[in-house]
Amino acid sequence: MLTVDKLFSINDAFNIEILDDFLIWLYSKRIIAKSIIRKISSLSIFLRFLKLEGIIKDNPSFLLNRPKTVKRLPKYLTVEEIEKFINSFSNTKPEGIRDRALFELVYSCGLRVSEVSGLNVGSVYFKETILQVFGKGSKERYVPVGERALIELKNYLKNGRPLLEKKRKNTNALFLNFRGDRLSRKGIWKNLKEKAIIAGIDKEKITVHTLRHSFATHLLQNGADIRSIQELLGHKSIITTEIYTHLNMTQIKENYNKFHLYK
């Protein structure tokens, strides 16, 4: 049972000065901001519980100055690196034809790996040059498809997919593995990593999401507005898309420092 003395000592242990000291100690241990924020959040929830139970009088944790996390700018490839990567896939073997079309489509439309894996043959409208995509939460959107991606897709449907298709499977999946089943996200990741090494691109730098980031970054660099990019990427909030404006500003600053005459 809590006595008056114990109750007093608990209140004394959780005053703002003690909590500030705890925060300073976390910083001194060089703990990253995200971890510090999690620890403070856990502490805040615990103190809220103690207050609700009447064990402490006040919850001073809301007075703490929580660290701000630094937004990590997404990595992206240059147009030249994209070309080098796409061209590393064989245009004669069915798997190479498939992957060439797949990754060209990912870059052309800014797709997530789950989105490209879930595509069906009927998802591509060649005449209208658009693609039907189901994003997070099965939210449907339509995105334009570039000419090069359409050319690669037509080649795949004519010369790649029929060789991978197993008639007994009877699947509508657009991209197939060697067994004639839908190509999985894991399979897409594996093929990307292997070819990135062959193409001489840092395997740590390139992921399927890197191609999506490259798509958005190149659009912004060439004058596309942020709202259009939001729609194309299928972002629910403009805040998520705004990271690319920071990325573009970084490039602008680099160009300024490199080319400005008065330094």
N, C-alpha and C positions, 0 to 999 in steps of 0.2 A: 504494500500500500504506500502511496505517495504521502509523505509528511509535508508540513509547511516548509521545513528546511530544504527538503529535496526539491519541492516545487520552485522555491526561490533559486536554488542552484541551477535548475534547468533553464529558467528564464534568463539567468545571468549568463549561461553558456551560449545562448543564441541571440545575443545582442548584435547590433550592427558592427561594432568594433571587432568582435570575434570573427564575424563572417567576412569582414574586410581582410583581416589577417589570413584567414583561410584562402581567400582569393589570391592574395599576394604570394602565399606559399605555393599555390598551383602554378602561378606564373614563373616562380623561381625554379620550378622543376621542368621548365620548358615544355609543358604540356600544350598540345595544339588547341586552338580556339574552340573547335568543335567539341573536343572532349571536356573542356572547361564548361562550356555551355550545358552539356549533358549532366555534368556533376551538379551544377547550380540548379538545374531544373529538378533533379532528383531531390536535392536538399529542400528546395522550395515546396515540393509536394509533401515531403515528410513534415515540414514545419506547418503546412496548412492542416495536415491531419492532427498534429499535436494541438493546434489552436481549436479545431473543431471539437476535440475531446476535452478541452478545458485544461490541458496540461500546461500550456504556455498562454500568456496574455496577448502577445503580438507576434506577427510574422514579418520580421524586418528584411527578408530576402528580396522583396520587390525593390528595395532601395539600392541593391547592388548594381554596379555598372558592369553589365555583361559584355564580354568581348564581342567585337563584330567579326564575322567570318569574311575572309577575303574570297570573292568569287573567282573561281578558276576559269580562265578563258579557255573555251574549247579548242582543241587542236584541229588543224585542217591542213589539207594538201594543196599545193599549188596546181594550177591547170596542167603544167608540165608533168608533175608527179601523177596526176590522175591519168593522163595519156599513157605514161610509162606503165602504170599498173594495169590498165585495161588491155593494153597491147601485149602484156605478158601471157595472156591466155591463148591457148591454141585455137585456131579457127578451122581445124580439120577434125579433131576428135570431138565426140558428142558432149563430153563433160566440159571441155574447153569452150565449145560454142555456147553451152548453157551458162557457164560462169561469166563469160564475156558479156552476154545479154543481161544476166542478173545484176552484175555490178554496174554496168552502164545505166541500167534502169534505176538502181538505188541512187546513183549520183544525179541522174536526170530529174528524178522526182523527189529527192530528199526523204527516202523511205527509212523506216525503222526495220530492223531485222525480222521482227515478228510480222510486220506488214508484208514484206516481200515473200516470206515463207508462206503466208496465208493466201497469196494470189491464186486465182483460178484462170483457166484459159479465157473464160468469158469476161475477165476483169479488164482486158485490154480492148479499147474501142479504136481500131486502127483508122477508120474513116474520120472519126471526130478528133483523133490524136489525143485522147484522154484516157486516164486510168482510174478505175474504181478501187478505192482503198478503204480498208476497215482498220482504224487506229485503236487507240486505248479506249476501253469500254465499248468496243465494237462500234465506235462512232464512224459513220460513213462520210467520206469526202471524195471529191473528184479533182484530179490534178492533171495538168497538161504534160504530155510526154514529148521529149525532144526528138528531132529527126534521127539522130544517130542511134538512140535507144530503140526506136521503131524499126530501123534497119536491122539491128542486131537481134531483135525479137523475131522478126520475120524469118531471118536465117535460122534461128534456133527452132522455131516451129516447123520449118521445112526440113532442116538437115540434122538437128540435134535431138529434139524431143521424140520423134518417131523411133529412134534407135534406143532410147532409154525406156520408152513406154512398153509395158507388159500388158498385152491385151486382156489378160484375166483380171488385172488390177482394176480396170475401168475407173480410173481416177480423173477428176477434172482439174487437179493441181497443175499450175503452170510450170513450175520447176520441179523436175523429178530427179531422184537419185538413181544409182545404177540398178537398184532392185525394182524400179518403176513406182516407188512410193513417193509421197510428197517430200521434197528436200527439207530437212529440219533446220532449225536455227543453229544447232550445234554443227551440222554439216556445212552450213554457209560460213560460219566462223572459221572452221578448220581450213576450208578451201582458200579463204581470204588470207589467213596467216601464212600458209604455204607459199602462195604466189607473191605475197609482199616481200618475202625473203629473196625469191628468185628475181624479182624486179628491183632489188636493191633498196627497198624502202624500209625504214626502221619499223620492225614488227611491233614495237611498243607504241609507235606513233599512229599506226593505222588500225582502225576497227571499222565495222560496218557503220557505226555512229560517226566515225571520222568523215566518211563519205557524205553523210547527212549534213554534218557541220560545214563541209566544203561546199556543198550545194547552196546552203544559206549564205555563207560568207561571200561566195562569188557573185551571188545575186545582189547582195548589198553593195559590194564593191563596184558593180556595174549599174547602180542607180535604182534598184528596186526599192520600194518603200516597205517599211517594217510591217505594216498591216497585211500587205500581200504575202510577205514571207510567213507571217503567222498563220494565214489561211492554208498556204501550201504545206507547211509542216504539221498542221493539225494541232497547234498549241491551243489549249483552252484559254490561257491568259497571255496577254501581251507582255507581261513581266518576264515570262520564260523566254520570249523571243528577243527581248531587249539586250540580252547578253551579247548578241552579234553587233550591236551598235558600239559596245565597249571594245569589242575585238577590232572593229573598223577604225575606231579612234586610236587604238594602239598603232595600227599601221600608218595612219595619218601622221602621228607624232614621229614615228621612225623615219618616214619620208621627209618630214620637215627638218629633222636634225641632220639628215643625210644631204639634202639638197639646198637648204637655205643658205644664202650667201653670207648673212650677218650672224655669226655665231658668237 
